[in-house]
């Protein structure tokens, strides 16, 4: 399996120098249980801990949702990293000198990315210094203080100031030998002529934008004076894609994971002020509606999301637009209701942190309730005909709900608000659902309906009774993982005769692993697999235990059970072949296969 051009010795060093318990303890509270440690799984919701970490084997496995692997796999799952990104992050954490280069990228593009990341980091340091320590930044500093941005908050978010001069950043980067055309492509500079470059951000308060690993990849600038536009972001570059980037996501990840809840704001100032109010799980899009990429990223961390947009007409409309994609991704969506014409920043300044958290964030209404309230503006409810149209529109929203309890709840709300009987509303809603079902059956794609496509991660695995050969294969593989000699013995005895496909694949990898390595190393072995299903199953099997690993009778019993079922499978296939030959009128071939079946059955009885 490809290592994406990463040398084996780097992978081995990463596994040795990143203890899995230390890494996972940053994300999960673990407690000792025998030789292993247990905690609540970060990948699915559970009340009883089923997430197990083995310090000896340097692996983890959740017996609830089935996800498992070594420390690299954990980082890939928890941070949504690719394999190279996980290796790179673990290298940085352990102080290992290594820089991964994408083999599919041209070396020049790799260097350009590296130079731009370094240029953005230095630019952030410069802007932050200018804000706090120079006369140029004094007005910006006073403005931020007046807006309630403390020095601690400015340091937390590395807020800076770009002065009004044309060449402050240009000269700064030029003196450090950065190529100015590349800096212009990276969104730091602008062209002012054929060969002239000037600062892109001038007389603006600067908010650094980071990627999921905390690296600065872009900037957002707010005009301090009357400059236009009022807000200016970096353009899209080889580092920055606004459809994939969420402001403050890197800092908010820990709290999002802890609470299982995300608060989505419209702008970066709202995120920062909310942070000062104790809302540490806030993120914002980069001036766009939520995209599929945003939703997919967020879904890996939480199931619940609160939209906290401005209280004006534009903010309310934006909330409605964002509800659709979030509901399709099966988020539990709520909407925080701000007073008309107020944004979160203004509300916190006017009413304080406690009221914002308790009255706005914690009192957020459900998506269905918000839609019903939003609809009210479209109708004159004191008019009987308009009121009937409103109720009909509301019933369509309620009819989309999957839960009968939720449908009943909102029907009762309408009954209480208007003088209509619960039964009549229920009957009309039922007719709306039937009509929608008919259209859906005919393939009408315009029917509003819930998206039933679930993210496969995080689903709890329901235990089921397994046949004897299945457990024999699992137990045998668990023993093989701890012994090269036993693996060689099994390879000679049954080779590829494992009945369960995934078990056969794991056995094949074990044969290959011990052909290259003398000593067992489960964490290193899992790195070979590079397949989610294989890694999850293998990590689960490795935790079965090895207390009977040297008992040859147990091993031979497992092999016998596997061979026995393999023989049954062969006989079954032969019977199918015989029946097909008879149907085709090839009776001679059918008779030959019949003889083969008799011989196989006789041998099976003798060995049984």
C-alpha positions as CSV (number, residue, x, y, z in Angstrom):
1,X,0.0,0.0,0.0
2,X,1.3,3.5,-0.9
3,X,2.8,5.6,1.8
4,X,2.3,8.8,-0.3
5,X,6.1,9.0,-0.7
6,X,6.7,9.1,3.1
7,X,9.8,7.0,4.0
8,X,9.1,4.0,6.2
9,X,11.6,5.2,8.7
10,X,9.6,8.4,9.2
11,X,6.4,6.4,9.8
12,X,8.2,4.2,12.3
13,X,9.7,7.2,14.1
14,X,6.2,8.8,14.3
15,X,4.8,5.6,15.8
16,X,7.6,5.3,18.4
17,X,7.7,9.0,19.5
18,X,3.9,9.6,19.7
19,X,2.5,7.6,22.5
20,X,-1.1,6.8,21.7
21,X,-2.3,7.4,25.3
22,X,-0.7,10.9,25.4
23,X,-2.2,11.8,22.0
24,X,-5.7,10.5,22.7
25,X,-5.8,12.0,26.2
26,X,-5.8,15.4,24.6
27,X,-9.2,14.6,23.1
28,X,-10.7,11.9,25.4
29,X,-10.8,11.5,29.2
30,X,-9.4,8.1,29.8
31,X,-9.5,5.9,32.9
32,X,-7.6,2.8,33.7
33,X,-9.3,-0.6,33.2
34,X,-7.0,-3.5,33.6
35,X,-4.2,-3.4,31.1
36,X,-6.1,-0.9,28.9
37,X,-7.8,2.5,29.2
38,X,-11.4,3.4,28.4
39,X,-13.4,6.5,27.7
40,X,-16.4,7.8,25.9
41,X,-16.0,7.5,22.1
42,X,-15.3,10.8,20.3
43,X,-16.7,9.4,17.1
44,X,-20.3,8.5,18.2
45,X,-22.6,9.4,21.0
46,X,-22.6,7.0,23.9
47,X,-23.3,7.0,27.7
48,X,-21.3,3.9,28.6
49,X,-17.6,4.0,27.6
50,X,-16.8,1.5,24.8
51,X,-13.7,3.3,23.5
52,X,-10.6,1.3,24.4
53,X,-6.9,2.3,24.2
54,X,-4.1,-0.3,24.5
55,X,-0.8,1.2,25.7
56,X,1.0,-2.1,25.1
57,X,-0.2,-2.5,21.5
58,X,-0.4,1.3,20.8
59,X,-3.8,1.0,19.3
60,X,-7.4,2.1,19.9
61,X,-10.8,0.6,19.1
62,X,-14.4,1.5,19.8
63,X,-16.6,-1.6,20.3
64,X,-19.6,0.6,19.9
65,X,-19.1,2.1,16.4
66,X,-16.2,-0.1,15.2
67,X,-13.6,2.5,14.4
68,X,-10.0,1.6,15.4
69,X,-6.4,1.8,14.5
70,X,-3.1,3.2,15.6
71,X,-2.1,6.8,16.5
72,X,-2.0,7.9,12.8
73,X,-5.5,6.6,12.2
74,X,-6.8,8.4,15.3
75,X,-5.5,11.7,14.1
76,X,-7.0,11.1,10.6
77,X,-10.4,10.4,12.2
78,X,-10.4,13.0,14.9
79,X,-9.0,15.9,12.8
80,X,-10.3,14.9,9.4
81,X,-6.7,14.7,8.2
82,X,-5.4,12.8,5.2
83,X,-2.6,10.2,5.9
84,X,0.2,12.6,5.0
85,X,-1.4,15.4,7.1
86,X,-1.7,13.2,10.1
87,X,2.0,12.2,9.8
88,X,3.0,15.8,9.3
89,X,1.1,16.9,12.4
90,X,2.5,14.1,14.5
91,X,6.0,15.0,13.3
92,X,5.5,18.6,14.4
93,X,4.1,17.5,17.8
94,X,7.0,15.2,18.5
95,X,9.7,17.5,17.1
96,X,10.6,15.3,14.2
97,X,12.1,17.2,11.3
98,X,10.1,16.3,8.2
99,X,8.2,18.1,5.5
100,X,5.9,16.1,3.3
101,X,5.6,16.9,-0.4
102,X,2.7,15.8,-2.5
103,X,4.0,13.6,-5.3
104,X,1.2,14.7,-7.5
105,X,2.2,18.3,-7.2
106,X,5.0,19.9,-9.2
107,X,8.0,20.7,-7.0
108,X,7.6,24.4,-7.9
109,X,4.0,24.4,-6.6
110,X,5.2,22.7,-3.3
111,X,7.8,25.4,-2.9
112,X,5.2,28.1,-3.6
113,X,2.9,26.8,-0.9
114,X,5.7,26.5,1.6
115,X,6.9,30.1,0.8
116,X,3.3,31.5,1.1
117,X,2.7,29.8,4.4
118,X,5.9,31.3,5.8
119,X,5.0,34.7,4.3
120,X,1.5,34.7,5.9
121,X,3.0,33.7,9.2
122,X,5.5,36.6,9.1
123,X,2.8,39.0,7.9
124,X,0.6,38.1,10.8
125,X,3.4,38.8,13.2
126,X,4.1,42.2,11.5
127,X,0.4,43.3,11.6
128,X,0.0,42.3,15.2
129,X,3.2,44.1,16.2
130,X,2.1,47.3,14.3
131,X,-1.3,47.3,16.1
132,X,0.2,46.9,19.6
133,X,3.5,48.7,19.5
134,X,3.5,51.6,17.0
135,X,2.0,55.0,16.5
136,X,0.4,53.8,13.2
137,X,-1.6,51.3,15.2
138,X,-2.8,53.6,17.9
139,X,-6.1,54.6,16.3
140,X,-6.9,51.0,15.5
141,X,-6.1,50.0,19.0
142,X,-8.4,52.6,20.5
143,X,-11.1,51.6,18.1
144,X,-10.9,47.9,19.1
145,X,-10.8,48.9,22.8
146,X,-14.0,51.0,22.4
147,X,-15.6,48.0,20.7
148,X,-14.9,45.8,23.7
149,X,-11.9,43.9,22.3
150,X,-9.5,43.5,25.2
151,X,-5.7,43.1,24.8
152,X,-6.1,39.4,25.8
153,X,-8.7,38.9,23.1
154,X,-6.4,40.6,20.5
155,X,-3.6,38.3,21.5
156,X,-5.8,35.2,21.4
157,X,-6.9,35.9,17.8
158,X,-3.7,37.7,16.7
159,X,-5.6,40.7,15.5
160,X,-3.4,43.2,13.7
161,X,-3.4,46.5,11.8
162,X,-2.2,47.2,8.2
163,X,-1.2,50.9,8.0
164,X,-2.3,53.2,5.2
165,X,1.1,53.4,3.5
166,X,1.3,51.6,0.2
167,X,4.5,49.5,0.7
168,X,4.8,48.5,4.4
169,X,4.2,44.8,3.8
170,X,5.7,44.9,0.2
171,X,9.1,46.1,1.5
172,X,9.0,43.8,4.5
173,X,8.5,40.7,2.3
174,X,11.0,42.0,-0.4
175,X,13.7,42.4,2.2
176,X,13.2,38.7,3.2
177,X,13.7,37.6,-0.4
178,X,10.1,36.6,-1.1
179,X,9.2,36.7,-4.8
180,X,6.7,39.6,-5.1
181,X,4.7,38.1,-8.1
182,X,4.1,35.0,-5.9
183,X,3.1,37.2,-3.0
184,X,0.6,38.9,-5.3
185,X,-0.8,35.5,-6.4
186,X,-1.0,34.5,-2.7
187,X,-3.3,37.5,-1.9
188,X,-0.8,39.6,0.2
189,X,0.0,42.2,-2.5
190,X,-1.7,43.9,-5.4
191,X,-0.3,45.0,-8.7
192,X,-0.1,48.8,-9.2
193,X,1.5,48.7,-12.7
194,X,3.5,46.6,-15.0
195,X,6.2,45.7,-12.5
196,X,5.0,47.5,-9.4
197,X,3.4,45.9,-6.3
198,X,1.6,47.5,-3.3
199,X,0.1,46.2,-0.1
200,X,-3.4,44.6,-0.7
201,X,-4.5,45.5,2.9
202,X,-4.1,49.2,3.8
203,X,-5.6,51.1,6.8
204,X,-7.5,48.0,7.9
205,X,-7.8,46.0,11.0
206,X,-6.5,42.5,10.2
207,X,-8.0,39.2,11.2
208,X,-5.8,36.2,10.4
209,X,-7.6,33.2,8.9
210,X,-6.1,29.7,9.6
211,X,-6.6,26.3,8.2
212,X,-7.7,23.2,10.2
213,X,-4.1,22.8,11.4
214,X,-3.8,26.4,12.7
215,X,-1.6,27.7,9.9
216,X,-2.3,31.2,8.6
217,X,-3.6,30.9,5.0
218,X,-5.4,34.3,4.4
219,X,-6.5,37.5,6.0
220,X,-9.7,39.4,6.5
221,X,-9.5,43.2,6.7
222,X,-12.0,45.7,8.0
223,X,-11.6,49.3,6.9
224,X,-10.8,51.6,9.8
225,X,-11.9,54.8,8.1
226,X,-14.3,55.3,5.1
227,X,-12.3,53.0,2.8
228,X,-14.3,50.7,0.5
229,X,-15.1,48.0,0.5
230,X,-15.8,47.9,4.3
231,X,-14.7,44.3,4.5
232,X,-11.9,42.8,2.3
233,X,-10.8,39.2,2.3
234,X,-7.9,37.5,0.7
235,X,-8.7,36.2,-2.8
236,X,-8.8,32.4,-3.3
237,X,-5.3,31.1,-3.7
238,X,-3.4,27.8,-3.6
239,X,-3.7,28.0,0.2
240,X,-7.2,29.5,0.7
241,X,-10.5,28.1,-0.5
242,X,-13.4,30.0,1.1
243,X,-15.8,27.1,0.4
244,X,-13.8,24.8,2.6
245,X,-12.5,27.3,5.2
246,X,-14.3,28.2,8.5
247,X,-13.0,31.1,10.5
248,X,-11.8,30.1,14.0
249,X,-12.4,26.4,13.3
250,X,-8.9,25.4,14.6
251,X,-9.4,27.1,18.0
252,X,-13.0,26.0,18.3
253,X,-12.5,22.3,17.6
254,X,-11.8,21.3,21.2
255,X,-15.0,22.9,22.6
256,X,-17.1,21.7,19.6
257,X,-16.0,18.2,20.3
258,X,-16.5,18.5,24.0
259,X,-20.1,19.9,23.8
260,X,-21.2,18.2,20.5
261,X,-22.4,21.7,19.4
262,X,-21.4,24.3,16.9
263,X,-22.5,28.0,16.9
264,X,-22.3,29.4,13.4
265,X,-21.9,33.2,13.0
266,X,-21.9,35.4,10.0
267,X,-18.7,37.3,10.7
268,X,-15.3,37.1,12.4
269,X,-16.1,40.0,14.8
270,X,-19.1,38.1,16.1
271,X,-17.0,35.0,16.6
272,X,-14.4,36.9,18.6
273,X,-16.9,38.8,20.8
274,X,-18.8,35.6,21.4
275,X,-15.5,34.0,22.5
276,X,-15.1,36.8,25.0
277,X,-18.6,35.9,26.3
278,X,-17.6,32.3,26.9
279,X,-19.0,30.9,23.6
280,X,-15.9,28.9,22.6
281,X,-17.4,26.8,19.9
282,X,-18.2,29.5,17.4
283,X,-17.1,29.6,13.8
284,X,-18.0,31.6,10.7
285,X,-18.0,31.2,7.0
286,X,-16.0,33.4,4.7
287,X,-18.8,35.6,3.5
288,X,-20.6,32.7,1.9
289,X,-23.5,30.4,2.7
290,X,-22.6,27.1,4.3
291,X,-21.3,24.8,1.6
292,X,-21.3,21.0,1.4
293,X,-17.6,21.0,2.3
294,X,-18.3,23.1,5.4
295,X,-21.1,20.8,6.5
296,X,-19.1,17.6,6.0
297,X,-16.2,19.0,8.0
298,X,-18.5,20.1,10.9
299,X,-20.5,16.8,10.9
300,X,-17.3,15.0,11.9
301,X,-17.2,17.0,15.1
302,X,-20.8,17.6,16.2
303,X,-24.5,16.8,15.4
304,X,-26.0,20.0,16.8
305,X,-25.6,23.4,15.2
306,X,-27.0,26.8,16.2
307,X,-27.2,29.6,13.6
308,X,-26.6,32.9,15.3
309,X,-27.0,35.5,12.5
310,X,-27.9,39.2,12.5
311,X,-31.4,40.1,13.6
312,X,-32.1,42.1,10.4
313,X,-34.0,40.9,7.3
314,X,-30.7,39.9,5.6
315,X,-29.6,37.8,8.6
316,X,-33.0,36.1,8.9
317,X,-33.0,35.2,5.1
318,X,-29.5,33.9,5.4
319,X,-30.5,31.6,8.3
320,X,-33.4,30.2,6.1
321,X,-31.0,29.5,3.2
322,X,-28.5,27.7,5.4
323,X,-31.1,25.5,7.1
324,X,-31.6,23.3,4.0
325,X,-28.1,22.0,3.5
326,X,-27.6,21.5,7.3
327,X,-30.8,19.5,7.6
328,X,-29.8,17.3,4.7
329,X,-26.6,16.5,6.5
330,X,-28.8,15.4,9.5
331,X,-27.7,18.1,11.9
332,X,-30.0,19.0,14.7
333,X,-30.4,22.7,13.7
334,X,-31.4,25.6,16.0
335,X,-31.6,29.3,15.3
336,X,-30.7,31.9,17.9
337,X,-33.2,34.8,17.8
338,X,-31.6,38.2,18.1
339,X,-33.6,41.4,18.4
340,X,-34.3,43.3,15.1
341,X,-31.3,45.2,13.6
342,X,-28.8,43.8,16.2
343,X,-25.9,41.6,15.5
344,X,-24.2,39.3,18.1
345,X,-21.4,41.8,18.7
346,X,-23.8,44.6,19.3
347,X,-26.0,42.5,21.6
348,X,-23.0,41.5,23.8
349,X,-21.8,45.1,24.0
350,X,-25.3,46.3,25.0
351,X,-26.5,43.5,27.3
352,X,-23.5,41.6,28.4
353,X,-22.1,38.1,28.1
354,X,-24.4,36.3,30.5
355,X,-27.6,37.5,28.8
356,X,-26.2,36.6,25.4
357,X,-25.4,33.0,26.4
358,X,-28.6,32.4,28.4
359,X,-31.2,34.4,26.4
360,X,-29.9,34.1,22.9
361,X,-27.6,31.0,22.5
362,X,-29.2,28.7,25.0
363,X,-32.8,29.8,24.0
364,X,-32.3,29.0,20.3
365,X,-35.4,27.7,18.7
366,X,-35.7,24.6,16.5
367,X,-35.4,24.8,12.7
368,X,-39.1,24.0,12.3
369,X,-40.1,26.6,14.8
370,X,-37.9,29.2,13.1
371,X,-39.4,28.4,9.7
372,X,-42.9,28.8,11.1
373,X,-42.0,32.2,12.7
374,X,-40.3,33.3,9.5
375,X,-43.4,32.4,7.4
376,X,-45.6,34.7,9.6
377,X,-44.1,37.8,8.0
378,X,-45.4,36.7,4.6
379,X,-49.1,36.7,5.7
380,X,-51.6,39.1,7.2
381,X,-52.8,36.8,10.0
382,X,-55.8,39.0,10.9
383,X,-57.3,38.2,7.5
384,X,-59.1,34.8,7.5
385,X,-58.0,33.8,4.0
386,X,-54.4,34.8,4.6
387,X,-54.5,32.9,7.9
388,X,-55.7,29.7,6.1
389,X,-52.9,30.1,3.6
390,X,-50.3,30.5,6.4
391,X,-51.6,27.4,8.2
392,X,-51.5,25.4,5.0
393,X,-47.9,26.5,4.4
394,X,-47.0,25.6,8.0
395,X,-48.6,22.2,7.7
396,X,-46.3,21.5,4.7
397,X,-43.3,22.2,6.9
398,X,-44.6,20.0,9.7
399,X,-45.5,17.2,7.3
400,X,-41.8,16.9,6.3
401,X,-40.8,15.9,9.9
402,X,-40.0,12.2,10.3
403,X,-40.9,12.0,14.0
404,X,-44.6,11.6,14.8
405,X,-43.9,13.1,18.2
406,X,-42.4,16.2,16.6
407,X,-45.3,16.5,14.2
408,X,-47.8,16.3,17.1
409,X,-45.9,18.9,19.1
410,X,-46.1,21.5,16.3
411,X,-49.7,20.7,15.4
412,X,-50.6,21.4,19.1
413,X,-48.8,24.7,18.8
414,X,-51.0,25.7,15.8
415,X,-54.1,24.5,17.7
416,X,-53.1,26.8,20.6
417,X,-52.3,29.8,18.5
418,X,-55.4,29.6,16.2
419,X,-59.0,28.4,16.7
420,X,-58.7,25.1,14.8
421,X,-59.2,21.6,16.1
422,X,-56.2,19.3,16.5
423,X,-57.9,16.5,14.5
424,X,-58.7,18.6,11.5
425,X,-55.1,19.9,11.3
426,X,-53.8,16.4,11.7
427,X,-56.1,15.1,8.9
428,X,-55.0,17.9,6.5
429,X,-51.3,17.3,7.4
430,X,-51.8,13.5,6.7
431,X,-53.2,14.4,3.2
432,X,-50.2,16.6,2.5
433,X,-47.9,13.7,3.4
434,X,-49.8,11.3,1.2
435,X,-49.7,13.8,-1.7
436,X,-45.9,14.2,-1.2
437,X,-45.4,10.4,-1.1
438,X,-47.3,10.0,-4.4
439,X,-45.1,12.6,-6.1
440,X,-42.0,11.0,-4.6
441,X,-43.1,7.6,-6.0
442,X,-43.5,9.1,-9.4
443,X,-40.0,10.6,-9.2
444,X,-40.9,14.2,-8.7
445,X,-37.6,15.7,-7.6
446,X,-39.2,19.0,-6.5
447,X,-40.9,17.4,-3.5
448,X,-39.5,18.8,-0.2
449,X,-38.2,15.8,1.8
450,X,-35.6,14.8,4.3
451,X,-32.3,13.6,2.9
452,X,-31.9,10.0,4.1
453,X,-28.2,9.7,3.2
454,X,-26.4,9.3,6.5
455,X,-22.7,9.8,7.2
456,X,-21.4,6.3,7.8
457,X,-19.2,7.3,10.6
458,X,-20.5,7.3,14.2
459,X,-23.2,4.7,13.6
460,X,-23.4,2.2,16.5
461,X,-22.7,-1.4,15.5
462,X,-25.5,-3.7,16.7
463,X,-24.0,-7.0,18.0
464,X,-25.2,-10.1,16.3
465,X,-24.6,-13.9,16.8
466,X,-21.8,-15.1,14.6
467,X,-21.2,-18.6,13.2
468,X,-18.5,-20.7,14.9
469,X,-16.1,-20.4,12.0
470,X,-16.4,-16.6,12.1
471,X,-15.2,-16.5,15.7
472,X,-12.5,-19.1,15.0
473,X,-11.1,-16.9,12.3
474,X,-11.1,-13.8,14.5
475,X,-9.4,-15.7,17.4
476,X,-6.8,-17.2,15.1
477,X,-6.0,-13.8,13.6
478,X,-5.6,-12.4,17.1
479,X,-3.1,-15.1,17.9
480,X,-1.3,-14.6,14.6
481,X,-0.8,-10.9,15.3
482,X,1.5,-11.8,18.2
483,X,3.7,-14.5,16.6
484,X,5.6,-14.8,13.4
485,X,6.0,-18.6,13.8
486,X,2.3,-19.1,14.3
487,X,1.5,-16.9,11.2
488,X,3.9,-19.0,9.1
489,X,2.3,-22.2,10.4
490,X,-1.2,-20.9,9.6
491,X,-0.1,-19.8,6.1
492,X,1.2,-23.3,5.4
493,X,-2.0,-25.0,6.8
494,X,-4.8,-22.9,5.3
495,X,-3.3,-20.1,3.2
496,X,-6.2,-18.2,1.8
497,X,-8.9,-20.5,2.9
498,X,-10.4,-17.9,5.3
499,X,-14.2,-17.8,4.8
500,X,-14.8,-14.2,5.7
501,X,-13.4,-11.9,3.0
502,X,-12.1,-9.2,5.4
503,X,-10.4,-11.9,7.5
504,X,-8.7,-13.4,4.4
505,X,-7.4,-9.9,3.6
506,X,-6.0,-9.3,7.1
507,X,-4.3,-12.8,7.0
508,X,-2.7,-11.9,3.7
509,X,-1.3,-8.7,5.1
510,X,0.0,-10.6,8.2
511,X,1.8,-13.1,5.9
512,X,3.4,-10.1,4.1
513,X,4.2,-8.3,7.3
514,X,6.0,-11.2,8.9
515,X,7.9,-11.9,5.7
516,X,9.5,-8.5,6.3
517,X,9.5,-8.2,10.1
518,X,10.7,-10.7,12.7
519,X,8.9,-9.2,15.7
520,X,5.2,-8.4,16.1
521,X,4.2,-4.8,16.1
522,X,0.5,-4.3,15.8
523,X,0.6,-0.5,15.4
524,X,3.1,-0.8,12.6
525,X,1.1,-3.6,11.0
526,X,-2.0,-1.4,11.0
527,X,-0.1,1.2,9.0
528,X,0.2,-1.3,6.2
529,X,-3.5,-1.7,5.7
530,X,-4.5,1.8,4.7
531,X,-8.1,0.8,4.4
532,X,-10.8,1.9,6.9
533,X,-12.7,-1.4,7.1
534,X,-9.5,-3.5,7.4
535,X,-8.0,-1.2,10.0
536,X,-11.2,-1.1,12.1
537,X,-11.7,-4.9,12.0
538,X,-8.0,-5.6,12.6
539,X,-7.7,-3.3,15.6
540,X,-10.8,-4.8,17.1
541,X,-9.4,-8.4,16.6
542,X,-6.1,-7.4,18.2
543,X,-7.8,-6.5,21.4
544,X,-9.4,-10.0,21.8
545,X,-6.3,-11.1,23.8
546,X,-3.4,-13.5,23.4
547,X,-3.6,-15.6,26.6
548,X,-3.9,-18.8,24.7
549,X,-1.3,-17.9,22.0
550,X,1.0,-20.8,22.7
551,X,-1.7,-23.5,23.0
552,X,-1.2,-25.5,19.8
553,X,-4.3,-27.6,20.3
554,X,-6.5,-24.4,20.3
555,X,-4.8,-23.2,17.2
556,X,-5.3,-26.5,15.4
557,X,-9.0,-26.5,16.5
558,X,-9.5,-23.1,15.0
559,X,-7.8,-24.2,11.7
560,X,-10.0,-27.3,11.6
561,X,-13.2,-25.2,12.1
562,X,-12.1,-22.9,9.3
563,X,-11.3,-25.7,6.9
564,X,-14.5,-27.5,7.7
565,X,-16.6,-24.4,6.7
566,X,-14.4,-23.8,3.7
567,X,-15.2,-27.4,2.5
568,X,-18.9,-26.7,3.0
569,X,-18.6,-23.6,0.9
570,X,-16.9,-25.6,-1.9
571,X,-19.6,-28.3,-1.8
572,X,-22.3,-25.6,-2.0
573,X,-20.6,-24.1,-5.1
574,X,-20.3,-27.5,-6.8
575,X,-24.0,-28.1,-6.3
576,X,-24.8,-24.8,-8.0
577,X,-22.5,-25.8,-10.9
578,X,-24.2,-29.2,-11.2
579,X,-27.7,-27.6,-11.2
580,X,-26.6,-25.2,-13.9
581,X,-25.2,-28.0,-16.0
582,X,-28.5,-29.9,-15.7
583,X,-30.5,-26.8,-16.7
584,X,-28.2,-26.4,-19.8
585,X,-28.8,-30.1,-20.8
586,X,-25.2,-31.0,-20.2
587,X,-25.9,-34.2,-18.3
588,X,-22.4,-35.7,-18.7
589,X,-20.9,-32.6,-17.0
590,X,-23.6,-32.7,-14.3
591,X,-22.7,-36.4,-13.6
592,X,-19.0,-35.6,-13.3
593,X,-19.7,-32.8,-10.9
594,X,-22.0,-35.1,-8.9
595,X,-19.1,-37.5,-8.5
596,X,-16.9,-34.7,-7.3
597,X,-19.6,-33.7,-4.7
598,X,-19.8,-37.3,-3.4
599,X,-16.0,-37.4,-2.9
600,X,-15.9,-34.0,-1.2
601,X,-18.8,-35.0,1.1
602,X,-17.1,-38.3,2.0
603,X,-13.8,-36.5,2.8
604,X,-15.7,-33.8,4.8
605,X,-17.3,-36.6,7.0
606,X,-14.0,-38.3,7.6
607,X,-12.3,-35.0,8.7
608,X,-15.4,-33.9,10.7
